[in-house]
Amino acid sequence: MWQTAASHGALGLEIAAAVGIGYFGGQYLDRMLGVSPWLTWIGFAAGVGASAKAMIRVVRNYNKSLEPEPPPDKDE
């Protein structure tokens, strides 16, 4: 139970970090290269994509943990 709670708590931090790094990294590059607002939007989209990937990973792991374990072989 605690492992699941920690995984979901870490997911929230991972989403916030991915979107924040993408957005602010894009803003920084926009200022450096003078192509505002394109890299901000690209960074934001990359952060959202990374967040979606993290959510899919957590959902798959959770669904895998809900599957019943197969019974042990009688031969062993």
Residue pairs with C-beta under 8 A, 6 or more apart in sequence:
4 62
4 65
7 58
7 61
7 62
8 58
11 54
11 55
11 58
14 51
14 54
15 51
15 54
15 55
18 47
18 48
18 50
18 51
18 54
19 44
19 47
19 48
19 51
20 47
21 43
21 47
22 43
22 44
22 45
22 46
22 47
22 48
22 50
23 40
23 43
23 44
23 47
24 43
25 43
26 39
26 40
26 41
26 42
26 43
26 44
27 39
27 40
27 43
29 35
29 39
29 43
30 36
30 37
30 38
30 39
30 40
33 39
